[in-house]
Amino acid sequence: MSNIRVTYSGLIAFVVSFASVITGTFFVIIVTRRLTPDEFGTWTLVNSMLFYVLILEPIISNWSSRQVARGEKVGKTAIFTGSLFSAGGSAIFIVMMIFVSHNLGADLNILLLAAALVPLNIINGVLGSVCLGYKPHFVSYGLFAFETSKPPIGFVFVYLLHFGIVGAFLTVILSSLIRTILLIIAARNIISGKIEKQTIKFWLKMSWLVTYQNIAGIIFRLDVILVSLVFHSLSILAFWGASQTIGYVVLNAGNIAQALYSKLLATGKKALAEETLTRTIFFAIPITATCIVFAKPALHVLNPLYDGAIYSVWFVTLASLFSTIKTVNYGILTSYETVDMGQQASFKAYVRSKLFSVPTLNYVSYISYVALLALFLFVMRTPQMSQLFIVSIWSLILLVTTIPVTAYTTIIVKKQHNVNFQYGTITRYVIVAIFSSLVVFFISDGVLEYPENIFEFIVQVIPFMLVGAFLYFGINYLIDVSTKNLFRSIVKELMKK
């Protein structure tokens, strides 16, 4: 699939992801404004625990995207296998929800309703992986359909019908179904053919590697379970969920590199890696600055109850910035790995490959994260500490354990693939972002009011955000050649038929 357009697909992914953030924010506001802290805590817990069964999906998608990018016809086989995994994953999730209900007192009927998200997420993940190796921008279209459908559906179920958390889950279920239908239509040309038993055998044979890659994610998500069991409360998770909602917006910048993985698999052109990494950081930096400067207003928009979680938003935001860079580095390192070509490599060969060593870095980071969090909760925590303070330390631990692995992968990418981290250019981006942020902060700090009407407040905030964006992009355009080249390439890509 060497005809993949990295700039075009990345631009589409980035624009769509931010349009989705805007529409998705309306749904988040509906949820956070209408749910109690305990209900929002349940929402956060369920979304975290979904990952524990969704690790089944990468057993298929991890290989199908690589195979499709290399021209192999495995689409139909992937969908068939994903359907089988959905049944098993749903059963496991139901058992987990029974355990959660028993220990935390959450409504079992609500938790069981969320089980419908398991098959939808697995099938969407498989379809997305097929599209990623075929036409990466189709993944963005699916995301856009998902996010834009949530506000109107959520408005009906949560706001008008007052279904509460049940309405929130029904909204996500229906929006996920819409996404599934769109992805099936988009990928119809690549999911034809027959079901290849040999391919399924290969996926199952290599499931140990994919499982190894994803168990790290399970370790990472032990944080939510650990905190909820220590406090026997869901309300503290509401502060964490609010911080994530804002801070994780930075991760959308990673969509700039969405097509890089598939393009490198197909062509191996290393010049694309350096360019895409720099462009990703170019967009990630102003988003980071925006989340930090507008942390308090953003929390107020979600719910005034969470106004005090400013520090945790800052730390989660910075952790997301480093995580975005780390993810791009991971993609570069694994895309050049060829051990899986021909499907004949030995177990030892896979263990020595980047497909094994790169996920190992996550184990180092995530085990350190959970261990430090556990040390704080069980040894250093005192009864006088407030929930807000605990969430702030929690988010600081996340930041501290994310930075070292990001730095290490940056060094390895340079050493092994000669992909340079443009320190001079990126430093200019940071300086301009700091200047723009300070200007916006000092102007807005004395002007912003916090009325009860949320829409009046949003209207106040948007102009300041636009001023910050204008300053950042405008100044960089004037002083930075690579920024000028970026805008020219964007115009060029948009003019292509």
The 8 nearest C-alpha neighbors of each residue, nearest first, counted from 0:
[[1, 68, 2, 265, 3, 70, 69, 133],
 [0, 2, 265, 3, 266, 262, 68, 4],
 [3, 1, 0, 4, 262, 265, 134, 5],
 [2, 4, 1, 5, 0, 262, 134, 258],
 [5, 3, 7, 6, 8, 2, 258, 262],
 [4, 6, 258, 8, 7, 9, 259, 3],
 [7, 5, 9, 8, 4, 10, 492, 489],
 [8, 6, 10, 4, 9, 5, 492, 11],
 [9, 7, 136, 11, 5, 10, 6, 4],
 [8, 10, 255, 12, 6, 7, 11, 257],
 [11, 9, 13, 7, 12, 8, 6, 255],
 [10, 12, 8, 14, 9, 13, 15, 7],
 [13, 11, 9, 139, 15, 254, 10, 14],
 [12, 14, 10, 16, 254, 255, 11, 15],
 [15, 13, 11, 17, 16, 12, 10, 18],
 [14, 16, 18, 12, 17, 13, 11, 19],
 [17, 15, 19, 13, 14, 18, 12, 20],
 [18, 16, 20, 19, 14, 15, 13, 21],
 [17, 19, 15, 21, 20, 16, 14, 22],
 [18, 20, 16, 17, 22, 146, 21, 23],
 [19, 21, 17, 23, 18, 22, 24, 16],
 [22, 20, 24, 18, 19, 23, 17, 25],
 [23, 21, 19, 24, 147, 25, 20, 146],
 [22, 24, 20, 26, 146, 25, 21, 19],
 [25, 23, 27, 21, 26, 22, 20, 28],
 [24, 26, 28, 23, 27, 22, 150, 29],
 [25, 27, 150, 29, 23, 24, 28, 149],
 [26, 28, 24, 30, 29, 25, 31, 23],
 [29, 27, 25, 301, 31, 26, 30, 32],
 [28, 30, 26, 32, 27, 31, 33, 25],
 [29, 31, 27, 33, 28, 32, 34, 26],
 [32, 30, 28, 34, 301, 33, 29, 27],
 [33, 31, 29, 30, 302, 28, 34, 301],
 [32, 34, 30, 31, 29, 163, 35, 157],
 [35, 33, 31, 38, 30, 39, 32, 163],
 [34, 36, 38, 37, 39, 33, 31, 32],
 [37, 35, 39, 234, 38, 237, 40, 34],
 [38, 36, 234, 40, 233, 35, 39, 41],
 [39, 37, 41, 35, 40, 36, 34, 42],
 [40, 38, 42, 36, 41, 37, 237, 34],
 [39, 41, 237, 233, 236, 37, 43, 38],
 [42, 40, 38, 44, 39, 43, 45, 37],
 [41, 43, 39, 40, 45, 44, 38, 46],
 [44, 42, 40, 46, 41, 45, 240, 39],
 [45, 43, 41, 47, 46, 42, 40, 48],
 [46, 44, 48, 47, 42, 43, 41, 49],
 [47, 45, 43, 49, 44, 48, 42, 50],
 [46, 48, 44, 45, 49, 50, 43, 220],
 [49, 47, 45, 50, 51, 46, 44, 220],
 [50, 48, 46, 51, 47, 52, 45, 53],
 [49, 51, 53, 48, 52, 47, 54, 217],
 [50, 52, 49, 48, 53, 54, 217, 47],
 [53, 51, 54, 88, 50, 49, 55, 92],
 [52, 54, 50, 55, 56, 51, 49, 121],
 [53, 55, 52, 56, 57, 213, 51, 50],
 [56, 54, 53, 58, 57, 52, 84, 88],
 [55, 57, 121, 58, 54, 53, 59, 60],
 [58, 56, 60, 61, 59, 55, 54, 209],
 [59, 57, 56, 206, 209, 55, 61, 60],
 [58, 60, 57, 61, 56, 62, 63, 77],
 [61, 59, 57, 63, 128, 125, 62, 64],
 [60, 62, 57, 59, 63, 58, 64, 65],
 [63, 61, 65, 60, 64, 59, 66, 58],
 [62, 64, 60, 66, 65, 67, 61, 59],
 [65, 63, 132, 128, 67, 129, 66, 62],
 [66, 64, 68, 62, 63, 67, 69, 132],
 [67, 65, 63, 69, 71, 68, 64, 62],
 [66, 68, 71, 70, 132, 64, 69, 65],
 [69, 67, 132, 0, 65, 66, 70, 261],
 [68, 70, 66, 67, 265, 71, 0, 65],
 [69, 71, 67, 68, 0, 66, 72, 133],
 [70, 72, 67, 66, 69, 73, 68, 63],
 [73, 71, 74, 67, 70, 189, 192, 66],
 [72, 74, 76, 75, 71, 77, 63, 67],
 [75, 73, 190, 77, 76, 189, 72, 129],
 [76, 74, 190, 78, 77, 73, 191, 194],
 [75, 77, 194, 79, 73, 74, 78, 195],
 [76, 78, 74, 80, 75, 79, 81, 73],
 [79, 77, 81, 75, 80, 76, 82, 74],
 [80, 78, 76, 82, 81, 77, 75, 83],
 [79, 81, 83, 77, 82, 78, 76, 84],
 [82, 80, 78, 84, 83, 79, 122, 77],
 [81, 83, 85, 79, 80, 84, 78, 122],
 [84, 82, 80, 85, 81, 86, 79, 87],
 [83, 85, 81, 87, 86, 82, 88, 80],
 [86, 84, 118, 88, 82, 83, 87, 89],
 [85, 87, 89, 84, 88, 83, 90, 82],
 [88, 86, 84, 90, 89, 85, 91, 83],
 [87, 89, 85, 91, 52, 90, 86, 84],
 [88, 90, 92, 86, 87, 91, 117, 114],
 [89, 91, 93, 87, 88, 92, 86, 94],
 [92, 90, 88, 94, 89, 93, 95, 87],
 [91, 93, 95, 89, 94, 90, 88, 96],
 [94, 92, 96, 90, 95, 91, 111, 89],
 [95, 93, 97, 91, 92, 96, 98, 90],
 [96, 94, 92, 98, 93, 97, 99, 91],
 [95, 97, 99, 93, 98, 94, 110, 100],
 [96, 98, 100, 94, 95, 99, 101, 93],
 [97, 99, 95, 101, 96, 100, 102, 94],
 [100, 98, 96, 102, 101, 97, 103, 95],
 [99, 101, 105, 104, 97, 98, 107, 103],
 [100, 102, 98, 99, 104, 103, 97, 105],
 [103, 101, 99, 100, 104, 98, 105, 228],
 [104, 102, 100, 105, 99, 101, 231, 232],
 [103, 105, 100, 101, 102, 106, 99, 107],
 [104, 106, 100, 103, 107, 99, 41, 101],
 [105, 107, 109, 108, 100, 110, 104, 111],
 [108, 106, 110, 109, 100, 111, 105, 97],
 [109, 107, 111, 110, 106, 112, 113, 105],
 [110, 108, 112, 107, 111, 106, 165, 113],
 [109, 111, 107, 113, 112, 108, 96, 106],
 [110, 112, 108, 114, 113, 109, 107, 93],
 [113, 111, 109, 114, 110, 115, 108, 168],
 [112, 114, 110, 111, 115, 116, 168, 109],
 [115, 113, 111, 116, 112, 117, 89, 92],
 [116, 114, 113, 117, 112, 118, 172, 119],
 [115, 117, 119, 114, 113, 118, 120, 172],
 [116, 118, 120, 115, 119, 114, 89, 121],
 [119, 117, 85, 121, 120, 116, 122, 115],
 [120, 118, 116, 122, 117, 121, 123, 175],
 [121, 119, 123, 117, 118, 122, 116, 124],
 [120, 122, 124, 118, 56, 123, 119, 117],
 [121, 123, 125, 119, 124, 120, 81, 118],
 [124, 122, 120, 126, 121, 125, 179, 127],
 [123, 125, 127, 121, 122, 126, 120, 128],
 [124, 126, 122, 128, 60, 127, 123, 121],
 [127, 125, 123, 129, 128, 124, 122, 130],
 [126, 128, 124, 130, 125, 129, 138, 123],
 [129, 127, 64, 131, 125, 60, 130, 126],
 [128, 130, 126, 64, 127, 131, 132, 74],
 [129, 131, 133, 127, 134, 132, 128, 135],
 [132, 130, 135, 128, 129, 133, 134, 127],
 [131, 133, 68, 64, 67, 130, 129, 261],
 [134, 132, 130, 131, 68, 135, 67, 129],
 [133, 135, 130, 136, 131, 137, 132, 3],
 [136, 134, 131, 137, 130, 138, 258, 8],
 [135, 137, 8, 139, 138, 134, 12, 11],
 [138, 136, 140, 139, 135, 134, 130, 141],
 [137, 139, 141, 136, 140, 127, 135, 130],
 [140, 138, 142, 136, 12, 137, 141, 15],
 [139, 141, 137, 143, 142, 138, 144, 136],
 [142, 140, 178, 138, 144, 139, 143, 182],
 [141, 143, 139, 145, 140, 144, 146, 138],
 [142, 144, 140, 146, 145, 141, 19, 147],
 [145, 143, 141, 147, 142, 146, 178, 148],
 [144, 146, 174, 142, 178, 143, 148, 147],
 [145, 147, 19, 23, 143, 149, 148, 144],
 [148, 146, 144, 22, 149, 145, 143, 19],
 [147, 149, 146, 145, 174, 150, 144, 151],
 [148, 150, 152, 146, 147, 153, 151, 174],
 [151, 149, 26, 153, 152, 148, 154, 25],
 [152, 150, 154, 153, 149, 148, 155, 147],
 [153, 151, 149, 155, 154, 150, 170, 156],
 [154, 152, 150, 156, 155, 170, 157, 151],
 [153, 155, 158, 151, 152, 157, 156, 150],
 [154, 156, 159, 152, 153, 158, 157, 160],
 [157, 155, 166, 160, 153, 162, 154, 158],
 [156, 158, 161, 166, 162, 163, 153, 154],
 [157, 159, 154, 161, 155, 160, 156, 29],
 [160, 158, 155, 161, 157, 156, 154, 162],
 [159, 161, 156, 162, 157, 158, 155, 166],
 [162, 160, 157, 158, 163, 159, 156, 166],
 [161, 163, 166, 157, 165, 160, 156, 164],
 [164, 162, 157, 166, 165, 161, 34, 167],
 [163, 165, 167, 166, 168, 38, 162, 34],
 [166, 164, 168, 163, 167, 162, 169, 109],
 [165, 167, 162, 156, 157, 169, 164, 163],
 [166, 168, 164, 170, 165, 169, 157, 153],
 [167, 169, 171, 165, 170, 166, 172, 113],
 [170, 168, 166, 172, 167, 171, 165, 173],
 [169, 171, 167, 168, 153, 173, 172, 152],
 [170, 172, 174, 168, 169, 173, 175, 167],
 [171, 173, 169, 175, 170, 174, 116, 168],
 [174, 172, 176, 170, 175, 171, 169, 177],
 [175, 173, 145, 177, 171, 176, 172, 148],
 [176, 174, 178, 172, 173, 177, 171, 145],
 [175, 177, 179, 173, 174, 178, 172, 180],
 [178, 176, 174, 180, 175, 179, 181, 173],
 [177, 179, 175, 141, 181, 145, 176, 180],
 [180, 178, 176, 182, 177, 181, 123, 175],
 [179, 181, 183, 177, 178, 182, 176, 184],
 [180, 182, 178, 184, 183, 179, 185, 141],
 [183, 181, 185, 179, 184, 180, 186, 141],
 [182, 184, 180, 186, 181, 185, 187, 179],
 [183, 185, 181, 187, 182, 186, 180, 188],
 [186, 184, 182, 183, 187, 181, 137, 188],
 [185, 187, 183, 189, 188, 184, 182, 130],
 [186, 188, 184, 190, 189, 185, 183, 191],
 [189, 187, 186, 190, 191, 185, 184, 74],
 [188, 190, 186, 187, 191, 74, 72, 133],
 [191, 189, 74, 75, 187, 188, 186, 192],
 [190, 192, 189, 75, 188, 187, 193, 74],
 [193, 191, 75, 190, 194, 72, 74, 73],
 [192, 194, 195, 75, 191, 76, 73, 190],
 [193, 195, 76, 75, 196, 192, 79, 73],
 [196, 194, 198, 197, 76, 193, 199, 73],
 [197, 195, 199, 198, 200, 194, 76, 201],
 [196, 198, 200, 195, 199, 201, 202, 194],
 [197, 199, 201, 195, 200, 196, 202, 73],
 [200, 198, 202, 196, 201, 197, 203, 195],
 [201, 199, 197, 203, 198, 202, 204, 196],
 [200, 202, 204, 198, 199, 203, 205, 197],
 [203, 201, 199, 205, 204, 200, 206, 198],
 [204, 202, 206, 200, 205, 201, 199, 58],
 [203, 205, 201, 202, 206, 200, 207, 199],
 [204, 206, 202, 207, 203, 208, 201, 209],
 [207, 205, 203, 209, 208, 58, 204, 210],
 [208, 206, 210, 205, 209, 211, 204, 203],
 [209, 207, 211, 206, 210, 205, 212, 355],
 [208, 210, 212, 206, 211, 58, 207, 213],
 [211, 209, 207, 213, 212, 208, 206, 214],
 [210, 212, 208, 209, 214, 213, 207, 215],
 [211, 213, 209, 358, 210, 214, 208, 215],
 [214, 212, 215, 210, 216, 211, 54, 209],
 [213, 215, 217, 216, 211, 212, 210, 218],
 [214, 216, 218, 213, 362, 217, 361, 219],
 [217, 215, 219, 213, 214, 218, 220, 50],
 [218, 216, 214, 220, 219, 215, 51, 221],
 [217, 219, 215, 221, 216, 220, 365, 214],
 [220, 218, 216, 365, 217, 221, 215, 222],
 [221, 219, 222, 217, 218, 223, 216, 47],
 [220, 222, 224, 218, 219, 223, 225, 217],
 [223, 221, 225, 220, 224, 226, 369, 219],
 [222, 224, 226, 225, 221, 220, 227, 44],
 [225, 223, 227, 221, 222, 226, 228, 220],
 [226, 224, 222, 228, 223, 227, 221, 229],
 [225, 227, 229, 223, 228, 224, 222, 230],
 [228, 226, 224, 230, 231, 229, 225, 232],
 [229, 227, 231, 225, 226, 230, 224, 232],
 [228, 230, 226, 227, 231, 225, 376, 232],
 [229, 231, 232, 227, 228, 226, 235, 233],
 [232, 230, 228, 227, 229, 103, 233, 226],
 [233, 231, 230, 234, 227, 235, 103, 228],
 [232, 234, 40, 37, 236, 235, 227, 41],
 [233, 235, 37, 36, 237, 236, 40, 232],
 [236, 234, 237, 238, 233, 386, 232, 239],
 [237, 235, 40, 239, 234, 233, 238, 240],
 [236, 238, 40, 240, 234, 235, 239, 39],
 [239, 237, 241, 236, 240, 235, 305, 242],
 [238, 240, 236, 242, 237, 241, 243, 390],
 [239, 241, 237, 243, 238, 242, 43, 236],
 [240, 242, 244, 238, 243, 239, 237, 245],
 [243, 241, 312, 239, 240, 244, 245, 246],
 [244, 242, 246, 240, 247, 245, 241, 239],
 [243, 245, 241, 242, 247, 246, 240, 248],
 [246, 244, 243, 242, 247, 248, 241, 290],
 [247, 245, 316, 243, 315, 248, 312, 244],
 [246, 248, 249, 243, 250, 245, 244, 319],
 [247, 249, 250, 246, 245, 251, 244, 20],
 [250, 248, 247, 251, 286, 252, 287, 319],
 [251, 249, 252, 248, 247, 253, 323, 319],
 [252, 250, 253, 249, 254, 248, 16, 13],
 [253, 251, 283, 254, 250, 279, 249, 255],
 [254, 252, 251, 255, 250, 323, 256, 279],
 [253, 255, 257, 256, 13, 252, 12, 251],
 [254, 256, 9, 253, 13, 257, 279, 252],
 [255, 257, 254, 259, 258, 9, 253, 275],
 [256, 258, 254, 9, 255, 259, 260, 253],
 [257, 259, 5, 261, 260, 256, 135, 8],
 [260, 258, 262, 256, 261, 257, 5, 263],
 [259, 261, 263, 262, 258, 330, 334, 264],
 [260, 262, 264, 263, 258, 259, 132, 68],
 [263, 261, 259, 265, 264, 260, 266, 258],
 [262, 264, 267, 266, 260, 265, 261, 334],
 [265, 263, 261, 334, 262, 266, 267, 260],
 [264, 266, 262, 1, 263, 69, 0, 68],
 [267, 265, 263, 268, 264, 262, 1, 0],
 [266, 268, 263, 264, 269, 265, 335, 262],
 [269, 267, 266, 270, 263, 271, 272, 262],
 [268, 270, 271, 272, 267, 273, 263, 418],
 [271, 269, 272, 268, 273, 274, 418, 275],
 [272, 270, 274, 269, 273, 275, 268, 259],
 [271, 273, 275, 269, 270, 274, 276, 331],
 [274, 272, 276, 418, 275, 271, 270, 419],
 [273, 275, 271, 277, 272, 276, 278, 270],
 [274, 276, 278, 272, 277, 273, 271, 256],
 [275, 277, 279, 273, 278, 274, 272, 280],
 [278, 276, 280, 274, 279, 275, 281, 273],
 [279, 277, 281, 275, 280, 276, 274, 282],
 [278, 280, 276, 281, 277, 282, 255, 252],
 [279, 281, 283, 277, 282, 278, 284, 276],
 [282, 280, 278, 279, 283, 284, 277, 428],
 [281, 283, 280, 279, 284, 252, 285, 278],
 [282, 284, 280, 252, 286, 281, 285, 249],
 [283, 285, 287, 286, 282, 281, 280, 288],
 [286, 284, 288, 287, 283, 432, 282, 289],
 [287, 285, 289, 283, 288, 284, 249, 290],
 [286, 288, 284, 290, 285, 289, 249, 316],
 [287, 289, 285, 291, 286, 290, 292, 284],
 [288, 290, 286, 292, 291, 287, 293, 285],
 [289, 291, 287, 293, 294, 288, 292, 286],
 [290, 292, 294, 288, 313, 289, 293, 287],
 [293, 291, 289, 294, 290, 288, 440, 436],
 [292, 294, 296, 290, 291, 295, 289, 297],
 [295, 293, 291, 297, 290, 296, 292, 309],
 [294, 296, 298, 297, 293, 309, 306, 299],
 [297, 295, 299, 293, 298, 294, 300, 460],
 [298, 296, 300, 294, 299, 295, 293, 301],
 [299, 297, 301, 295, 306, 300, 296, 305],
 [298, 300, 303, 296, 302, 297, 301, 306],
 [301, 299, 297, 298, 302, 296, 453, 28],
 [302, 300, 298, 28, 299, 31, 297, 32],
 [301, 303, 299, 304, 300, 32, 305, 31],
 [304, 302, 299, 306, 305, 298, 301, 300],
 [303, 305, 302, 306, 299, 307, 298, 36],
 [304, 306, 303, 307, 302, 298, 308, 238],
 [307, 305, 303, 298, 299, 308, 304, 295],
 [306, 308, 305, 309, 387, 304, 295, 310],
 [307, 309, 311, 306, 310, 305, 387, 312],
 [310, 308, 312, 311, 307, 294, 295, 313],
 [311, 309, 313, 312, 308, 391, 314, 307],
 [310, 312, 391, 314, 394, 313, 308, 309],
 [313, 311, 242, 309, 315, 310, 314, 246],
 [314, 312, 310, 316, 311, 291, 315, 317],
 [313, 315, 311, 317, 316, 395, 394, 312],
 [316, 314, 318, 246, 312, 317, 313, 394],
 [315, 317, 246, 319, 313, 314, 318, 312],
 [318, 316, 320, 314, 319, 315, 313, 321],
 [317, 319, 398, 315, 321, 316, 320, 322],
 [318, 320, 322, 316, 317, 321, 249, 250],
 [321, 319, 317, 323, 318, 322, 249, 316],
 [320, 322, 324, 318, 323, 319, 405, 325],
 [321, 323, 319, 325, 320, 324, 318, 326],
 [324, 322, 326, 320, 321, 325, 253, 250],
 [325, 323, 321, 327, 322, 326, 328, 320],
 [324, 326, 405, 322, 328, 323, 327, 321],
 [325, 327, 329, 323, 328, 324, 322, 330],
 [328, 326, 330, 324, 329, 325, 331, 323],
 [329, 327, 325, 331, 326, 330, 408, 332],
 [330, 328, 326, 332, 327, 331, 325, 333],
 [329, 331, 327, 328, 333, 332, 260, 334],
 [332, 330, 328, 334, 329, 333, 327, 272],
 [331, 333, 329, 330, 334, 335, 328, 412],
 [334, 332, 336, 330, 335, 353, 331, 354],
 [335, 333, 264, 331, 336, 332, 260, 330],
 [336, 334, 333, 332, 337, 264, 331, 267],
 [335, 337, 333, 334, 338, 353, 352, 332],
 [338, 336, 339, 340, 335, 334, 352, 333],
 [337, 339, 340, 336, 344, 349, 352, 348],
 [340, 338, 342, 337, 341, 344, 343, 336],
 [341, 339, 342, 337, 338, 343, 344, 66],
 [340, 342, 343, 339, 344, 338, 337, 66],
 [343, 341, 339, 340, 344, 201, 338, 345],
 [344, 342, 341, 345, 339, 340, 338, 346],
 [345, 343, 342, 348, 338, 339, 346, 349],
 [346, 344, 348, 347, 349, 343, 350, 342],
 [345, 347, 349, 348, 350, 344, 351, 205],
 [346, 348, 350, 345, 349, 351, 344, 352],
 [349, 347, 345, 351, 346, 350, 344, 352],
 [348, 350, 352, 346, 351, 347, 345, 355],
 [349, 351, 347, 355, 348, 352, 346, 356],
 [350, 352, 348, 349, 347, 355, 353, 356],
 [353, 351, 349, 354, 350, 355, 348, 356],
 [354, 352, 356, 355, 357, 333, 336, 332],
 [353, 355, 352, 333, 356, 357, 349, 358],
 [356, 354, 353, 350, 352, 357, 358, 359],
 [355, 357, 353, 359, 358, 354, 352, 360],
 [356, 358, 359, 353, 360, 355, 354, 329],
 [359, 357, 212, 361, 360, 356, 355, 362],
 [360, 358, 356, 362, 361, 357, 355, 363],
 [361, 359, 363, 358, 362, 357, 364, 404],
 [360, 362, 364, 358, 359, 363, 365, 215],
 [363, 361, 359, 365, 215, 360, 364, 366],
 [362, 364, 360, 361, 366, 365, 367, 359],
 [363, 365, 361, 367, 362, 400, 366, 368],
 [366, 364, 368, 219, 362, 367, 363, 361],
 [367, 365, 369, 368, 363, 362, 364, 370],
 [366, 368, 370, 364, 365, 369, 371, 363],
 [367, 369, 365, 366, 371, 370, 400, 397],
 [368, 370, 372, 366, 371, 367, 373, 365],
 [371, 369, 373, 367, 372, 368, 366, 374],
 [372, 370, 374, 368, 373, 369, 367, 375],
 [371, 373, 369, 375, 374, 370, 376, 368],
 [372, 374, 376, 370, 375, 371, 377, 369],
 [375, 373, 371, 378, 372, 377, 376, 370],
 [374, 376, 379, 372, 373, 378, 377, 380],
 [377, 375, 373, 380, 374, 378, 372, 379],
 [376, 378, 374, 375, 373, 379, 380, 229],
 [379, 377, 374, 375, 380, 376, 373, 381],
 [378, 380, 375, 376, 377, 381, 374, 373],
 [381, 379, 376, 375, 378, 377, 382, 384],
 [380, 382, 383, 384, 379, 378, 376, 377],
 [383, 381, 384, 380, 385, 386, 379, 376],
 [384, 382, 381, 385, 380, 386, 388, 389],
 [385, 383, 382, 381, 388, 386, 389, 380],
 [386, 384, 388, 387, 389, 383, 382, 390],
 [385, 387, 389, 388, 235, 390, 384, 238],
 [388, 386, 390, 385, 389, 308, 391, 307],
 [387, 389, 391, 385, 386, 390, 384, 392],
 [388, 390, 386, 392, 391, 387, 393, 385],
 [389, 391, 393, 387, 388, 392, 386, 394],
 [390, 392, 311, 388, 394, 393, 389, 310],
 [393, 391, 395, 389, 394, 390, 396, 388],
 [394, 392, 390, 396, 391, 395, 389, 372],
 [393, 395, 397, 391, 311, 396, 392, 314],
 [396, 394, 392, 398, 397, 314, 393, 399],
 [395, 397, 399, 393, 394, 398, 392, 400],
 [398, 396, 394, 395, 400, 399, 368, 401],
 [399, 397, 318, 395, 401, 396, 400, 314],
 [398, 400, 396, 401, 397, 402, 395, 403],
 [399, 401, 397, 398, 364, 368, 402, 396],
 [402, 400, 398, 399, 403, 404, 318, 397],
 [401, 403, 405, 404, 400, 399, 321, 406],
 [404, 402, 406, 405, 401, 407, 400, 399],
 [405, 403, 407, 406, 402, 401, 408, 364],
 [406, 404, 325, 402, 408, 403, 407, 321],
 [405, 407, 403, 409, 404, 408, 402, 410],
 [406, 408, 404, 410, 409, 405, 403, 411],
 [409, 407, 411, 405, 410, 406, 412, 328],
 [408, 410, 406, 412, 407, 411, 405, 413],
 [409, 411, 407, 413, 408, 412, 414, 406],
 [412, 410, 408, 414, 413, 409, 415, 407],
 [413, 411, 409, 416, 415, 410, 414, 418],
 [412, 414, 417, 418, 410, 411, 419, 416],
 [413, 415, 411, 412, 417, 416, 410, 418],
 [414, 416, 412, 413, 411, 417, 418, 332],
 [417, 415, 418, 412, 413, 414, 269, 411],
 [418, 416, 413, 414, 415, 419, 412, 269],
 [419, 417, 413, 273, 416, 412, 420, 272],
 [420, 418, 413, 421, 417, 273, 412, 409],
 [419, 421, 422, 418, 409, 273, 413, 277],
 [422, 420, 424, 423, 419, 425, 277, 273],
 [421, 423, 425, 424, 420, 426, 419, 427],
 [424, 422, 426, 425, 421, 427, 428, 420],
 [425, 423, 427, 426, 421, 422, 428, 479],
 [424, 426, 428, 422, 427, 423, 421, 429],
 [425, 427, 429, 423, 428, 424, 422, 430],
 [428, 426, 430, 424, 425, 429, 431, 423],
 [427, 429, 425, 431, 426, 430, 432, 424],
 [428, 430, 432, 426, 427, 431, 433, 425],
 [431, 429, 427, 433, 432, 428, 426, 434],
 [430, 432, 434, 428, 433, 429, 471, 435],
 [431, 433, 429, 435, 430, 434, 471, 285],
 [434, 432, 436, 430, 431, 435, 437, 429],
 [433, 435, 431, 437, 436, 432, 430, 438],
 [436, 434, 432, 438, 433, 467, 437, 470],
 [437, 435, 433, 439, 438, 434, 440, 432],
 [438, 436, 440, 434, 439, 435, 441, 433],
 [437, 439, 435, 436, 440, 441, 442, 434],
 [438, 440, 436, 442, 437, 441, 443, 467],
 [439, 441, 437, 443, 442, 438, 444, 436],
 [442, 440, 444, 438, 439, 443, 437, 445],
 [443, 441, 439, 440, 444, 438, 445, 446],
 [442, 444, 446, 440, 445, 447, 441, 439],
 [445, 443, 441, 446, 440, 442, 447, 439],
 [444, 446, 443, 447, 442, 441, 448, 440],
 [447, 445, 443, 444, 448, 442, 459, 441],
 [448, 446, 443, 444, 445, 449, 459, 460],
 [447, 449, 450, 446, 456, 459, 445, 444],
 [448, 450, 456, 451, 447, 299, 296, 452],
 [451, 449, 452, 448, 456, 453, 455, 454],
 [450, 452, 453, 449, 456, 455, 454, 303],
 [453, 451, 450, 455, 454, 456, 449, 457],
 [452, 454, 456, 455, 451, 457, 300, 450],
 [453, 455, 457, 456, 452, 458, 459, 300],
 [456, 454, 458, 453, 452, 457, 459, 450],
 [455, 457, 453, 459, 454, 458, 450, 449],
 [458, 456, 454, 460, 459, 455, 461, 453],
 [457, 459, 455, 456, 460, 461, 454, 462],
 [460, 458, 456, 457, 461, 455, 462, 447],
 [459, 461, 457, 458, 463, 462, 456, 464],
 [460, 462, 464, 463, 458, 459, 457, 465],
 [463, 461, 465, 464, 460, 466, 459, 458],
 [464, 462, 466, 465, 461, 460, 439, 467],
 [463, 465, 461, 467, 466, 462, 468, 460],
 [464, 466, 468, 462, 463, 467, 469, 461],
 [467, 465, 463, 469, 464, 468, 470, 462],
 [466, 468, 464, 470, 465, 469, 435, 439],
 [467, 469, 465, 471, 466, 470, 472, 464],
 [470, 468, 466, 467, 473, 472, 471, 465],
 [469, 471, 473, 467, 468, 472, 435, 474],
 [472, 470, 468, 473, 474, 469, 432, 431],
 [471, 473, 475, 469, 474, 470, 476, 468],
 [472, 474, 476, 470, 469, 475, 471, 477],
 [475, 473, 477, 476, 471, 472, 470, 478],
 [476, 474, 472, 478, 479, 477, 473, 471],
 [475, 477, 473, 482, 474, 483, 479, 478],
 [476, 478, 474, 475, 479, 473, 483, 480],
 [477, 479, 475, 476, 474, 480, 482, 483],
 [478, 480, 475, 482, 481, 476, 477, 483],
 [481, 479, 483, 482, 484, 478, 476, 477],
 [480, 482, 484, 483, 479, 485, 424, 476],
 [483, 481, 485, 484, 476, 480, 479, 475],
 [482, 484, 480, 486, 485, 481, 476, 487],
 [485, 483, 481, 487, 482, 486, 488, 480],
 [484, 486, 482, 488, 483, 487, 481, 489],
 [487, 485, 489, 483, 488, 484, 490, 482],
 [486, 488, 484, 490, 489, 485, 491, 483],
 [489, 487, 491, 485, 490, 486, 492, 484],
 [488, 490, 486, 492, 487, 491, 493, 485],
 [491, 489, 493, 487, 488, 492, 494, 486],
 [492, 490, 488, 494, 489, 493, 487, 495],
 [493, 491, 489, 495, 494, 490, 7, 488],
 [492, 494, 490, 495, 491, 489, 7, 496],
 [495, 493, 491, 492, 490, 496, 489, 488],
 [496, 494, 492, 493, 491, 490, 7, 489],
 [495, 494, 493, 492, 491, 7, 4, 490]]
